């Protein structure tokens, strides 16, 4: 609380100084004054601490604490805190306090102030994702908010991504990221745009990794320039060994991650014999494998619809092919697995492929094996080319690969594990077809 009072007094002095006198730099060499950080900013993060503690292959805790000064109405988004959780995680506590420009407390959060809402995306029928929301918005500027929370997770497939400067017109006075690993468990990480690399030390039962940034001025992107992610400090972390809902795995390599996905998919591609016979009759007169693919894909589009249901390990494990065949619906994993099973029934080999979907999204970090995917499509190798099937669509033509999944790497889940392959972009497809 003493540090908070000091931040508020600093801010009040700066505001008065700007009003009464021209701006004068008062920092020693290598330092930055608060007034310099506030220039061109809507928000200044005064301090931020993120501590991620790994307890075992299957559990970990994230503790987060921050003090943020909101300079104008464009910074009000940071006066709200969103803490996600699901079936595999628990929010232990959420705290918050706000202060006016002279350091007087405005409000302290009570448990009754927290909203707890469903956190479903716009394409899912049902998910177990939820949000706790804390709101400390105020309408007299500047003002300062403090937030603190702790979350325990039983999903160790995902370790945190640390990006303290995560939007434009935001400055950071000081931020730290600490990871505590049991001795003997290896942390994998990828650093970018950091002046100072990780400090690594051993405290006996734990290996400690610490990152720190100070005095980050606002960053703005330019048309046709590098993306925001390429300009700001960032640390990606990932496990070597992990466990989710009883399924142990490794992501030391892409092959290892594929072996884990294979465990989830194993035995879920069995179709009723009646359906197998129907598919064989459907494709009996097909002149080549590509025509078989198109006939099966048309059958899929006429029989099924896309319904997203994401619960626990079901976020990564597909429904059984028999379920989709009977019910007529499934999510991207289930429909892809079902299509793969149908093609297998008519003698066409295909490959279940994880991909990062979305228009204008960056490709995955191919040199950092980790769970960077949010979608599944089907890869069908052909003698002359490779077909890619978007099994959730009832309208797209077989082999069409649009901007949602084109021109980025997919992880092909093979019997031996996995490997990376890049589907073509829409432009490449148009060019290749025009040359035929």
N, C-alpha and C positions, 0 to 999 in steps of 0.2 A: 504493500500500500504506500510505503514511503517513496518507492520508485515512481509510482503513479502520480503522487502529488508533485514530485520533481518535474515529471514530464509536463504536467498541466501548468506549473509555474513557468517553465521554459517557454511553453507555447504562448502564454499570456504576455510575457515580457517581449517576445518576438513580435506579437501582434501590435503592441503599443509602440515598439521601436519602429516598425514599418510605417505606422501612422505619423509619428513625430519627426523622424529623421530619415535621410536616404539610407538605403541598404548598405551596410558595411560588413565585410567578412571579418569575423573574429576568431575563426578556428586556426589552430596551429597547422604547420605544414603537414599535408597528408590527411587532414581531417576535413569534414564538411559541416557547416552550420545547419541548424534546423531550418532557418529561413531559405537556405539554398535547396534543401530537400523539398520544402513546401512549394517552391517555384514550379509552375506548370503541373502541379499535382493536385488531385482531389482528395487523396488519402496518403497519410504517412504511417507506416507500421513502425511504431516506436521500439517495440521488442516482440520477438516471436520465438517460442521454444517448442520444438517437436521432438519427443522422445519415444522411440519405438523399441520395445523390449520383447525379444523372442524367448519364450519359456521352453518350447519344445518344437518338434516337427509339426504339431497340430494346434498350437495355441500361441498367442502373442497379445501384447497390450500397447495401445497408442495413447500417449498423453500429450495434449496440446494446450498451450497457453499463449495469449497474445494481448498486446495493448496497442490500440489503433486510434489515431486522431483523424476525425472526419472534418475536412476543411470547408466543404460546400455540399450542396444538395446532390451533386453528381457522385459523391462518395458514399451516399446513404446505403448502398448495397452492402457495404462492409459493416454496417451496424446490425445486420442480420447474420446469424450463425445457423448453418445447416449441418446436422450430424446424421449421416446415414447409418443404418444397421439392418440386419436381416435375421433369418433363422439361425445363422451360424455366428452371430455376433451380439454383443450386449453393451448398451451404453451405461456405464457405471455412474456417471454424474455429468451435469452441465451446470456451470456457474457463469454469472455475468453481472457486471456493474457498469454504470455510465456516470460521467462527470461533465459538468459544464466548463466553460472556458476559464473560470477562476479556480477550478479544482473542487467545487462543491458537488457532492454526490447527488445525482439525479434519481437513480433507481438501482436497486439490486434485484436480480431475478429471483422469483419464487418458483417452486415446482409447478404451481398452477399457471404460471405465465408461459410455460413451454407447450408448444403445440406438437402433437404426435400424429403424423399423417401418412397415408399410403404414398409410396414413391414409385409408382408405375410409369413406365415409358408409354409413349402414345401408340404403341403397336401391340402391347401385351393385353391378354384377357385377364391374367392373374399373375402376380408376383408376390414374394414375401419381403421385398424391399420396403423399408419405411424411413421416415425422416423425423428427427426432433428439431424443432425450429425455435430459436430464441431471437427476440426482436427488441433492440434497444434504440430504435430510431428517435431522433430529436430534431427540432426545427430551428434551433438557434446555434449558429456556427461561430467558431469551431467548437466541437465537443469531442470527448474521448470515451471509448468503450474498452472494457476488459472482458475477455472470454476465456474460459478454461473448461476442458472436458477430458474424459477418459473412456476409451472403448476397448473391450476385450473381444478377440476374434478366435474362432475355431477353424477359420479358413486361411491356411498359411500358403495358399497358392499366390496370394498377392501381398507384396511388401510395398511400403509407401513410395510415392514419387514426390520429391521435394522440389518445389518451385516457389520460393518466397515472393518473387515478383511475378505475379500471375495475371496481371492486367495492365493496360496502359494507364498513364497518369497516376501511377502509384510509386511512392518512394519507400525505401526500407532503411531505417536507421541501424537496426541490428536484428539478425535472425540466425538461429542455430538449429541444427538437425543432428540428433544423436541416435545411434543404433547400438543396442546392447545384445550381443549374441552369446549363447552358452559356449564356453570354450570347447573347441572341437567341431562346432558347426560353422560352415563357411558362408560368409556373406558375399554376394556378388553385387557389384555396383558399376554404374556408368556415369561419369562426371562430364559436364560441359559448361563452358563459359565461367569457370571458377578461377579466381586469382590464387586461391589457396586450396590445395588438395586436402584430402581427408587426413585427420590426425588419428592414428591407430595406437591403442594401448591395451594392456592386459591387466585386469584387476583381480586375477585369480580364477573365480568361477565364470567370469564374463570377458569377452573381447569387446572393446569399446571403439566405435567409429564416430568421429565428430567433424561436422562441417560448420563453417561460420561465414556469413557475409555481413558487410557494414557499408553504410552510406551509398546505397544504390539510388541514383537519380532516375526519374521517369524515363521509360523507353517508349518510343513510338515507331510503328511500322510505316513503310512507304509503299506506294503502288509499285508492283513488280519487284519489290525488294525482298529480302529474306523474311521468313515468317517470324512471328513473335517468339516462338519456341526456340528458334535459332539464335536469338539475340540475348536471352536472359540466362542467369545461372540456373542449373538444374542438376539433380542427382536422381537417377533411377536405381532402385534396389530390387533384388530378387533373391529367392532362396536357391540353394543347391538341391537339398532334399526337402520335401514337404509332404504334408498329409491333409486331405480334405475328406471329411465324413467317412473315415476308415480306409480311404484309397491312398496308399503311399506312392510317391513318385519322385522324379528328379527332373530338373530343367538345366542341368549342367551343359547339356547340348540340345539342339533341336531334336535330334534322334531320341534322346531320353524323354523329352516332353511328348513325343509321338507315341512312345511305348506306354506312357501313362494314359493317354487318350484311348489307345487300343484296349486297355483294360476296361475302360468305361463302355466301349462299344461291343465288347466281346459277347457273342451269342444273341445279339439283338437284331439280326438280319434274317430271321427265319420267317418265311411266308407260308400261308395256307396252300396246300397242294392244288386246291381249286383255282386259286389266283395264278399259280405257276402255269397251270394248263391253259388258262385264259390268255396269258401273256405269250405263250408259245404259239398259240393259234393266231394271235394278233400280228405276230412278226414272221409268220411262216413264209410269206412271199416277199419279204424284204430282200433287196438285191445286195445289200452290203451292211456292215455294222453301223454306219452312220444313219441309214434309214431306220434300223432297229431303234437307235437312240431317239430319233424324232417321233417314232410311233409310241414308244414307252413314255416319252415326255408329254406328248399330247394326252395320253391316258392319265398320267399323273394330274395334269391341269384340269381335266374334266371330272376327276374323282375326288380330289382333295381341296382343302382350303387352308390358308395359313392362320394358325392360332398360336400365340405365344404364351406359354405357361412356364415361369421360371421359379422353381422352388428348390432350395438347398442344392444338392449335388445335381439335380435336374437342370441346373444352369449350364452343365457341361455334358451330361449324359443324355443321349437321345431316347425317346420312347421306342419301344420295340416295333419292328416293321409290321408285325401282326396287329398291334394296336392301331396303327395308322390305317392299315388295310380295312379294319373293322369299323373304326369310328369316322374315317374320312377327313381327319384334320391332324395337324401337328405344327411344331415350330420349325425353325430352319434346320436344326439338328435332326429332328424326327423325319421331316420330309426328305432331306438329303439321304439319310440312312435308308429310308423306304425306297427311294429311287435307285440307290446303289443295289439294294437287294433285288429289285425288279430287273435291272439290267443283268445282274449275275444269273438270274433265272433263264435269260435268253442268250447266255453265252458272251456277254459284253463286260469286260473288266472296267471298273471305274474306281476313283479314289476320293474318299472323304477329305475335304480340305477346309482348314480354318483360315479365316481372312478378316481383315479390319475393314468393315464396310462404312460407307459414308461419302457424300460428295465433297470434294476438295479437302480430304483429310490426308495427313502426311503418311508416308509408308512406315512400316514398322522398323525398329532398329534391328537390322539383320545380324549385327555382330553382338547382340545381347539376347540370347535365348531366354524367353520369359512369356508370360501370358499377356499378349498384346492384341488379342483378337476378340471380336464381338459378333461374328457371323460364321455360317458354314455354307459352302457351295460344293458342287460336285465336279471333279475333273475326270474327263473321259479321254484317255489317250487313243489317238487314231493313227493309222499307218502314215498318213501324210501330214497330220496336224493334231491339235488337241482341242476338244470341245469343252466348254465350261457351261454348266447348267445352274441357273438360279431357280432352285426347286420351290421357292416360296411364291413365285409369280404364276398367275393364271393367264397372263397375257403376253409375256415376252416369248420370242421365238427361241427354239433350242439353239444353243451356241452363242446367243447374244450376250455380250458382257459390257454393260454400260458403265457410266461414271461412278456408280455406287460401289463397284468392286474391281474395276479395271485398273491396269497399270500400277499394281502394287503387289507385294509378295504374299503368296498363300503358303500355308504349311500343309503339305500333303501327308496324310496319315497312312503309312504303308505297313505291311506286315512286319517289316524290319525295324520300324520306328517312324521316321519322318524326314522329309527334306523340303527345301524351299523352292518354289517356282513362281514366276511372275505372269499372271494372265495379261493378255494384250490390252492396250487401251482401245477405246472406240475408234479413234483416229487410225490406229494400225489396222483394225478390222476393215474399215472402209477402204483404206489404201490397198490392202491385200486382195479384197474382193474386186476392186476396180481393175486390178492387173490381170485377173483371171479371164 
